[in-house]
Amino acid sequence: MARFIHTGIAILALCIFLLCSASKVAARTYTFVSLEYLPYSQLVDGVPEGFDVELMQECFSRMGEDLKILLVPWKRALHMAMHSYVDGVFGALETPERKDKLLYSDPVRIEHISFFVRKNSKITFDGDLNKLRKHSFGVISAFSYGKNLDRFFGNELTTGRVEQVIDTEMNIAKLIKGRFDILVGDHFSTMHTLRSLGLQDAVRSLEPPVAENKIYAAFSKERNLDHLRDRFNTALQSIREDGTWDKISQKYAD
């Protein structure tokens, strides 16, 4: 009788082991992409860091899911997400074209878009975009700056006056070299990058800010990630309610 009991226990232990092993094999890692955009997302010794990165990691940790983050040029990130080569993208604005392919989370944060000029520039801004049509601009390729600015840059009157680059550092370098007149960028990110480069005295921002945009994480429609998006929203809400969002934000405040 004891022999049968021991055999039964052994079989049960083997079944539990096999079930656990199958569970590990079946476990999935979700891959999300974005661009290097200090201090929201950046690579430090090959490891993604930044406010958006930590927020994504915290949400997925609370969801009990594994997350892999890739930081690539923004145009490539969007292409990968919208063609479902990855599970989603973060640090994104909502646009009609993107909504056809992506499921948006609740807003993650707010960005304020400003114009930046060289320190000695005579350019001023009173909120009227039409007064700036004679000037040239530097933007990040495939980046949306909000409905009004996107429409402005798409107007035929500004064709040829908008230079596209892959990141904020390159944008700053070209502004200082006089390749264009006005840099367009998230105020916090641009100021953070200027300080990291020691160039905060070479550039000034124009007032008032030109746009205020909601920023989201977006999930692949083709991969049917509605459930993941909904769980992400629940985790994001808990992060806001228990003060974790503020704690992470404070780490990157200047």
C-alpha positions as CSV (number, residue, x, y, z in Angstrom):
1,M,0.0,0.0,0.0
2,A,2.8,2.4,0.9
3,R,4.4,1.6,-2.4
4,F,1.3,2.7,-4.3
5,I,1.1,5.9,-2.2
6,H,4.8,6.8,-2.9
7,T,4.2,6.1,-6.6
8,G,1.1,8.3,-6.6
9,I,3.0,11.1,-4.9
10,A,5.8,10.8,-7.5
11,I,3.3,10.9,-10.4
12,L,1.6,14.0,-8.9
13,A,4.9,15.7,-8.4
14,L,5.8,15.0,-12.0
15,C,2.4,16.3,-13.2
16,I,2.9,19.5,-11.3
17,F,6.5,19.9,-12.7
18,L,5.2,19.4,-16.2
19,L,2.4,21.9,-15.7
20,C,4.8,24.5,-14.4
21,S,7.2,23.9,-17.2
22,A,4.4,24.2,-19.8
23,S,3.3,27.4,-18.1
24,K,6.8,28.8,-18.4
25,V,7.0,27.9,-22.1
26,A,3.6,29.4,-22.7
27,A,4.5,32.7,-20.8
28,R,4.7,35.6,-23.3
29,T,6.9,38.7,-23.3
30,Y,5.2,41.8,-24.8
31,T,7.4,44.0,-26.9
32,F,6.8,47.8,-27.1
33,V,8.8,50.4,-28.9
34,S,9.4,54.1,-28.7
35,L,12.2,56.6,-29.5
36,E,15.0,58.0,-27.4
37,Y,13.5,61.2,-26.0
38,L,15.1,62.5,-22.9
39,P,14.0,62.2,-20.1
40,Y,11.1,60.1,-21.1
41,S,13.0,57.3,-22.8
42,Q,16.7,56.8,-23.3
43,L,19.4,54.1,-23.5
44,V,21.9,54.1,-20.7
45,D,24.7,51.5,-21.3
46,G,22.2,49.7,-23.6
47,V,19.4,49.6,-20.9
48,P,16.2,51.6,-21.5
49,E,15.5,54.2,-18.8
50,G,13.3,57.3,-18.3
51,F,9.9,58.3,-17.1
52,D,7.9,56.6,-19.8
53,V,10.0,53.5,-19.6
54,E,9.6,53.2,-15.8
55,L,5.9,53.8,-16.1
56,M,5.5,51.1,-18.7
57,Q,7.5,48.7,-16.6
58,E,5.5,49.5,-13.5
59,C,2.2,48.9,-15.3
60,F,3.3,45.6,-16.7
61,S,4.7,44.5,-13.4
62,R,1.4,45.2,-11.7
63,M,-0.3,43.2,-14.6
64,G,2.0,40.3,-14.0
65,E,3.3,40.4,-17.5
66,D,6.8,40.5,-19.0
67,L,7.8,43.6,-21.0
68,K,10.6,44.1,-23.5
69,I,11.3,47.7,-24.6
70,L,13.0,48.7,-27.8
71,L,14.1,52.3,-28.5
72,V,14.5,53.1,-32.2
73,P,14.0,56.1,-34.5
74,W,10.4,57.3,-34.2
75,K,9.4,56.6,-37.8
76,R,10.6,53.0,-37.5
77,A,8.8,52.7,-34.1
78,L,5.5,53.8,-35.6
79,H,6.0,51.5,-38.6
80,M,6.7,48.5,-36.4
81,A,3.6,49.2,-34.2
82,M,1.2,50.0,-36.9
83,H,2.2,46.9,-38.9
84,S,2.0,44.7,-35.8
85,Y,5.7,43.7,-35.9
86,V,5.5,44.5,-32.1
87,D,2.7,44.6,-29.6
88,G,2.6,48.4,-29.3
89,V,4.2,51.8,-29.0
90,F,4.4,54.3,-26.1
91,G,5.0,58.0,-26.0
92,A,2.5,58.5,-28.8
93,L,-0.2,61.1,-29.7
94,E,-3.5,60.0,-31.0
95,T,-4.1,60.6,-34.8
96,P,-6.9,59.3,-37.1
97,E,-4.3,57.3,-39.1
98,R,-2.9,55.6,-36.0
99,K,-6.3,54.9,-34.5
100,D,-7.1,52.7,-37.5
101,K,-4.3,50.3,-36.4
102,L,-3.8,50.9,-32.7
103,L,-5.8,50.8,-29.5
104,Y,-5.1,53.7,-27.2
105,S,-4.7,53.6,-23.5
106,D,-5.9,56.3,-21.1
107,P,-3.6,59.4,-21.2
108,V,-0.3,58.6,-19.6
109,R,1.0,62.2,-19.4
110,I,0.7,65.7,-21.0
111,E,3.3,67.3,-23.2
112,H,3.7,71.0,-23.9
113,I,5.1,71.8,-27.3
114,S,7.2,75.0,-27.7
115,F,9.2,76.8,-30.4
116,F,12.9,77.2,-29.8
117,V,15.3,79.7,-31.5
118,R,18.9,80.6,-31.3
119,K,19.7,83.0,-28.5
120,N,20.4,85.9,-30.7
121,S,17.4,85.3,-33.0
122,K,15.0,88.2,-33.5
123,I,12.0,85.9,-34.0
124,T,9.1,86.4,-31.7
125,F,5.8,84.5,-31.3
126,D,2.4,85.8,-30.1
127,G,0.4,82.6,-30.7
128,D,-0.4,83.3,-34.4
129,L,1.2,80.6,-36.5
130,N,0.5,82.5,-39.8
131,K,3.1,85.1,-38.8
132,L,5.8,82.4,-38.9
133,R,5.2,81.1,-42.4
134,K,8.3,82.7,-43.8
135,H,10.5,80.8,-41.3
136,S,12.0,77.3,-41.6
137,F,11.4,74.6,-38.9
138,G,13.1,71.5,-37.6
139,V,11.0,68.5,-36.5
140,I,11.4,64.9,-35.7
141,S,10.5,62.6,-38.6
142,A,6.9,61.1,-38.5
143,F,6.3,62.9,-35.1
144,S,2.9,64.4,-34.5
145,Y,2.9,67.7,-32.7
146,G,-0.9,68.0,-32.4
147,K,-3.7,68.6,-34.9
148,N,-3.0,72.4,-35.5
149,L,0.7,72.1,-35.9
150,D,0.5,69.0,-38.1
151,R,-1.9,70.9,-40.3
152,F,0.4,73.9,-40.4
153,F,3.4,71.9,-41.4
154,G,1.4,70.0,-44.0
155,N,0.2,73.3,-45.7
156,E,1.8,73.9,-49.1
157,L,3.0,77.3,-48.0
158,T,5.4,75.6,-45.6
159,T,6.5,72.9,-48.0
160,G,10.3,72.9,-48.2
161,R,10.6,74.8,-44.9
162,V,10.3,71.8,-42.6
163,E,13.5,69.8,-42.1
164,Q,13.0,66.3,-40.5
165,V,15.6,64.6,-38.3
166,I,15.6,61.5,-36.2
167,D,16.0,62.9,-32.6
168,T,16.1,66.0,-30.5
169,E,19.9,66.2,-30.3
170,M,20.2,66.4,-34.1
171,N,17.5,69.0,-34.1
172,I,19.4,71.1,-31.6
173,A,22.6,70.8,-33.5
174,K,21.0,71.9,-36.8
175,L,19.3,74.8,-35.1
176,I,22.5,76.1,-33.7
177,K,24.3,75.7,-37.1
178,G,21.5,77.8,-38.7
179,R,20.1,75.0,-40.8
180,F,16.6,76.2,-39.9
181,D,15.1,79.0,-37.9
182,I,12.8,77.3,-35.3
183,L,13.0,74.0,-33.5
184,V,9.7,72.4,-32.6
185,G,9.7,70.2,-29.5
186,D,8.3,69.1,-26.2
187,H,9.4,71.9,-23.8
188,F,10.5,69.6,-20.9
189,S,12.4,67.2,-23.2
190,T,14.1,69.9,-25.2
191,M,15.2,71.8,-22.1
192,H,16.5,68.6,-20.5
193,T,18.5,67.7,-23.7
194,L,19.9,71.3,-23.9
195,R,21.1,71.0,-20.3
196,S,22.6,67.6,-20.9
197,L,24.6,69.0,-23.8
198,G,25.6,72.2,-22.0
199,L,23.8,74.3,-24.6
200,Q,21.1,75.8,-22.5
201,D,22.6,79.3,-23.0
202,A,22.7,79.0,-26.8
203,V,18.9,78.5,-27.3
204,R,15.8,80.1,-25.9
205,S,12.1,79.2,-26.1
206,L,9.4,81.3,-27.4
207,E,6.3,82.1,-25.5
208,P,3.5,81.1,-25.4
209,P,3.7,77.3,-25.8
210,V,2.1,76.3,-29.1
211,A,0.3,73.1,-28.1
212,E,-0.7,70.9,-25.2
213,N,-1.0,67.2,-26.1
214,K,-2.1,64.0,-24.4
215,I,0.4,61.2,-24.6
216,Y,-0.6,57.5,-24.7
217,A,0.5,53.9,-24.9
218,A,-1.0,52.2,-28.0
219,F,-1.6,48.5,-28.5
220,S,-1.8,46.5,-31.8
221,K,-5.4,46.0,-33.1
222,E,-4.3,43.2,-35.3
223,R,-2.9,41.3,-32.3
224,N,-6.3,41.7,-30.5
225,L,-4.8,43.3,-27.4
226,D,-8.0,44.9,-26.2
227,H,-7.8,42.9,-22.9
228,L,-4.2,44.0,-22.4
229,R,-5.0,47.6,-23.0
230,D,-7.8,47.4,-20.5
231,R,-5.6,45.8,-17.8
232,F,-3.0,48.5,-18.6
233,N,-5.5,51.2,-17.9
234,T,-6.4,49.6,-14.6
235,A,-2.7,49.4,-13.6
236,L,-2.1,53.0,-14.7
237,Q,-5.1,54.2,-12.6
238,S,-3.7,52.4,-9.5
239,I,-0.3,54.0,-10.2
240,R,-1.8,57.5,-10.1
241,E,-3.9,56.8,-7.1
242,D,-1.2,55.4,-4.8
243,G,1.3,58.2,-5.7
244,T,3.7,56.0,-7.8
245,W,3.1,58.2,-10.9
246,D,4.3,61.3,-8.9
247,K,7.2,59.5,-7.4
248,I,8.5,58.4,-10.8
249,S,7.9,61.9,-12.3
250,Q,9.9,63.5,-9.5
251,K,13.0,61.4,-10.4
252,Y,13.1,63.2,-13.7
253,A,12.1,66.7,-12.7
254,D,14.8,69.4,-13.2
